[in-house]
Amino acid sequence: MPTRVIAHLDMDAFYASVELLRYPELHGLPVVIGGGSRHQPVWEDDPATGERKRRFATLRNYAGRGVVTTATYEARDFGVNSAMGMMKAAQLAPDAVLLPTDFDEYRKYSRLFKAAVRSIAPTVEDRGIDEIYIDLTDLVAARLAGARAGVESDWAPAFAGETDSQESARPEPPSEADAWWCAREIARELKAAVKDATGLRCSIGLAPNKLIAKIASELDKPDGLTVVPAAEVARRMSPLSVRKVNGVGPKSAAKLAQLGIRTIGELAAAEPAFLRQHFGESYSQWLTDAAHGRDERPVVTHSEPKSMSRETTFDRDLHAVRDKAQLSEIFTELCVEVAHDLQRKHYAAKTIGIKLRFEDFRTVTRDNTLEVPTDDPKAIRRAAGECLKRVDLRKRIRLLGVRAGALSPRG
């Protein structure tokens, strides 16, 4: 049986890196992505030299409730991270450049890097705009078989009429070490293909399964290539924090810490009965398997989406009456964006829903089931509007979202 080789490819600071292609003068500077349209760079003339250059907004004096989408590694050195409130980021790095998000551009580069990968290794599972899993098992086996066949072909005359003692001179079957060496070479090809297609860097983790591959891809960022064969899983994973395991969130990590378990090695050493007592049957079994690097999930090359949604958090809380015009415009825009997402991916939705978060952080959702699936922006706007009528709007609104569910493929 061929050695199972799974790769996890993660683009390095993806949104920020795309912006640096557009604004190369920002290379080496702390840059934060997550601003609004008012943070768009503007051209101006330098009063001293007359040179025309771009002026960029910074986090200094930022006011609002936005969150950081991503940041360059230089900004991360100040402690700025994705999903951090922009106000907090402004305290940590007040002079960091602030840029608005441009998801159309990010989606374009996402398509480019995925196409580059599929041209070499077609068994790809799409996990989002900036990361994928790749099953390299068959590709590695095919390359090793081709290499062996080439060697035997070259030496065929020497093997003609061979004796038993000469038979030992034949090339040995590929070993597991050969498989990982070959996988590393393929990973280098993938990194080069992504760089040629996009100008961007990525990091790749190679491992026997998806769980370990994802952890591995984070170990040597940026521009990393990390190989963790089965024989090295325990040694490489044991010292790491349990938070490195995809599926162990902050609440579970905090609970594990209270039980004296902070590293993957400590989790692996924990008695299953002890974990079961604190986390229940199903999750405790998963924790045990994850800590020992066990994961049999296949790389899924196609899956039907369950829903598509768009939402926005406002810089200030909006009132349903006093800010009606602004809210209505934003609401319609969200409906149009959801419709365009459906059309682009050739789906129609039978359920349209809304999501609102109020000033007191209470969140409500409402759904409306249609008679006929749709991808029409006007129909989505009407259905979402009907949902809105079923919500008490006396409190100010801080977040508004529109969702399309019960999807069916368009012919």
LOMARKOL-858673 format. One record per residue (C-alpha): residue in three letters; x, y, z. Coordinates in steps of 0.1 Angstrom, whole numbers, plus 5000, padded with zeros to 4 digits. Example, Ala and Ser with C-alpha at 12.3 -4.5 7.8 and 13.67 -1.06 7.14 Angstrom:
<recs>
Ala512349555078;Ser513749895071;
</recs>
This chain:
<recs>
Met500050005000;Pro501450344991;Thr502450595018;Arg499550835025;Val500751185020;Ile498451485027;Ala499451845022;His497952155037;Leu498652475017;Asp498052805035;Met498653135018;Asp500853365039;Ala498953675053;Phe496853645022;Tyr494753965021;Ala497754175032;Ser500054015007;Val497554084978;Glu497454444989;Leu501254464989;Leu501254364953;Arg499054664946;Tyr501054894969;Pro504654774968;Glu505855084987;Leu504354935018;His506654635019;Gly508354595053;Leu505854825070;Pro503154725095;Val499854705075;Val496454625088;Ile493554525065;Gly489954585077;Gly489154945071;Gly486255095052;Ser486055295020;Arg487055605038;His490455455044;Gln491155415006;Pro494655564997;Val494555894979;Trp497056054955;Glu498556384965;Asp501556604956;Asp504456624979;Pro504756994988;Ala508556974991;Thr509456784959;Gly506256804939;Glu506356434935;Arg503056264932;Lys502555984958;Arg499955794976;Arg498855895011;Phe497755615034;Ala495455615064;Thr496855485097;Leu495355335128;Arg496155645148;Asn492955815160;Tyr490855535146;Ala487255535159;Gly484755265152;Arg483854905158;Gly485654745129;Val487754435134;Val491154335118;Thr490654105088;Thr494454035086;Ala497754205091;Thr501254185077;Tyr503954005098;Glu505454345107;Ala502054445122;Arg501854105140;Asp505154185157;Phe503254465176;Gly500654205187;Val498054285161;Asn496053975150;Ser493153875129;Ala489653925145;Met491154185169;Gly489054495175;Met490454785154;Met490555015185;Lys492754775203;Ala494954735173;Ala495255115172;Gln496655115207;Leu499254855199;Ala500354995165;Pro499055345160;Asp501255415130;Ala500355095111;Val498955165077;Leu495155085075;Leu493754965042;Pro490154875033;Thr489154515024;Asp488754424987;Phe487154074986;Asp486754084948;Glu490554114944;Tyr491153844971;Arg488853604953;Lys490653654920;Tyr493953564936;Ser492353274953;Arg491253124920;Leu494653184905;Phe496652994932;Lys494152704933;Ala494352664895;Ala498152664898;Val497952384924;Arg495452174904;Ser497652184873;Ile500151974893;Ala498051784919;Pro494351764910;Thr493051604942;Val492251924961;Glu489852014989;Asp488852374990;Arg488852495026;Gly488352875021;Ile489753165002;Asp493353105013;Glu493852745022;Ile493452395007;Tyr494152035014;Ile495951824987;Asp496051444986;Leu499451364971;Thr499350994978;Asp498750874942;Leu500951144926;Val503851044948;Ala503350674941;Ala503150734904;Arg506350934903;Leu508250674924;Ala506850404901;Gly507950594870;Ala511450654885;Arg511750284893;Ala510650184858;Gly513150414843;Val515950264863;Glu514949914855;Ser514650004818;Asp518150154818;Trp519649844835;Ala517549584816;Pro520549454795;Ala522449394827;Phe519649194842;Ala519248964812;Gly520248614822;Glu521048724858;Thr521848474885;Asp520348464920;Ser523348654933;Gln522948924907;Glu519248964915;Ser520149164946;Ala521549434923;Arg517949524911;Pro516649864925;Glu514949824958;Pro511149904960;Pro510550264971;Ser510750305008;Glu508650535030;Ala511650775032;Asp511550784993;Ala507850874995;Trp508451175018;Trp511451284998;Cys509351284966;Ala506451464984;Arg508951734995;Glu509951784958;Ile506351804947;Ala505652064975;Arg508552274962;Glu506952254927;Leu503552364942;Lys505152664960;Ala506952774928;Ala503752734907;Val501752944932;Lys504453214932;Asp504653224894;Ala500853244891;Thr500253504918;Gly503553654930;Leu502553544965;Arg504153304990;Cys502553015007;Ser503452765034;Ile502952385031;Gly502752115057;Leu503151745047;Ala501851475069;Pro500051135069;Asn496651315075;Lys494851645074;Leu494951705111;Ile498851695113;Ala499251865079;Lys497352165090;Ile499452195122;Ala502652145101;Ser501852425077;Glu501852675106;Leu505152575121;Asp507552755097;Lys505653045084;Pro506053245063;Asp507153065031;Gly507552745051;Leu507752375040;Thr507452135069;Val507451755067;Val506051545095;Pro506151165086;Ala504250925108;Ala507350825127;Glu507851185138;Val504351285147;Ala504751235185;Arg508051405187;Arg507051715167;Met503551755181;Ser504051685218;Pro505552015228;Leu502952225210;Ser499952395227;Val496652215224;Arg495352535207;Lys497452425176;Val494952145171;Asn492252255147;Gly489052195167;Val490352285201;Gly488952635207;Pro489652885235;Lys486952755258;Ser488152395255;Ala491752505259;Ala490952695290;Lys489052395305;Leu492052165296;Ala494452415313;Gln492352405344;Leu492852025344;Gly496652075340;Ile496651995303;Arg498352255281;Thr500352065255;Ile499451805229;Gly501751565247;Glu499951615280;Leu496651555262;Ala497951235247;Ala499051115282;Ala495651185298;Glu493550885307;Pro490550855283;Ala488250795312;Phe489351125328;Leu488751315296;Arg485351145291;Gln484351255326;His484951625317;Phe484151645280;Gly481651365273;Glu481951055251;Ser482251195216;Tyr484451495221;Ser486851315246;Gln487351035220;Trp488151295194;Leu490551475217;Thr492351145224;Asp492551065187;Ala493751415178;Ala496451415205;His497851085191;Gly497751225155;Arg494950995143;Asp492751125115;Glu491250925087;Arg489251195070;Pro489651185032;Val490451485011;Val486951584997;Thr487251734962;His483651844960;Ser480951924985;Glu477652114981;Pro477552445001;Lys474752455026;Ser474352835026;Met475853165014;Ser475753485034;Arg476953835037;Glu477054055068;Thr478554385080;Thr479354535114;Phe478654915115;Asp481255165128;Arg478455305150;Asp475155155161;Leu472355245137;His468655325146;Ala465955165125;Val464055495122;Arg466655775123;Asp469155585101;Lys466555425079;Ala467955545046;Gln471455425054;Leu470255085067;Ser467955035037;Glu470855095013;Ile473154855032;Phe470454595034;Thr469754604997;Glu473554584990;Leu473854275011;Cys470954114993;Val472554194959;Glu475854054970;Val474253724982;Ala472453704948;His475653754929;Asp477353484950;Leu474553244941;Gln474653334904;Arg478453304902;Lys478352954918;His475252854899;Tyr472952794929;Ala469452904939;Ala468052934974;Lys464752834988;Thr465352985022;Ile466253355028;Gly467253465063;Ile468453775082;Lys470753815112;Leu470754125134;Arg472954205164;Phe471754485186;Glu473654735208;Asp473254505238;Phe474954225218;Arg471654025216;Thr471553845182;Val468353745164;Thr467753555132;Arg464653505110;Asp464053285080;Asn461553295051;Thr460952985030;Leu460053054994;Glu457752854971;Val460452844943;Pro464252864947;Thr465753194935;Asp468953374928;Asp467253704919;Pro468354004940;Lys464854164940;Ala463253834952;Ile465953794979;Arg465354164990;Arg461554104992;Ala461953785012;Ala464553935036;Gly462254235040;Glu459454005052;Cys461853855077;Leu462754205090;Lys459054275097;Arg459054005123;Val461854165144;Asp461454425172;Leu463654715159;Arg463454955189;Lys467054895198;Arg470055025178;Ile471654775154;Arg475354705153;Leu475454415128;Leu473254325098;Gly473454005077;Val471553825049;Arg471753455043;Ala470553215015;Gly469952855025;Ala468352535012;Leu470552564981;Ser469952364949;Pro472252364918;Arg471052564888;Gly470752364856;
</recs>
